[in-house]
Amino acid sequence: MLNTLFTSLALLFIVAMIFQILTIQSFFSHLESAHKKLYEEMGRPKWRIQLADDAFQRGLKYIRSKQFRELEDEDLEKIYKRVKRTDYVAIGSALVALGITIFQAIKLS
């Protein structure tokens, strides 16, 4: 039973992370189309499989610090809320999966 729950939570975590990547890219795409000048100033951020991408890091910092609220763009606010929801789902599923692992380790010792 716990193994099934752990596997389900691990899959939920993976799905949440993929959805978050897509949602962050949606944020950047909307920023590019609706606020072109700001998008260019930020270095044209987009999600890439590169750990040292400065433009992406600046873009993430921009999202996380909620600086976009100065733009008063309802669409960016909606996208941000989706990003936060996926954060909560990913963190919650990871924590419960970790709890299951710890419980099983204690139970077996």
Protein Blocks (a to p, Z undefined) as FASTA:
>chain_A
ZZmmmmmmmmmmmmmmmmmmmmmmmmmmmmmmmmmmlmmmnopaaddddfklmklmmmmm
mmmnommmmnopaklmmmmmmmmmmmmmmmmmmmmmmmmmmmmmmmmZZ
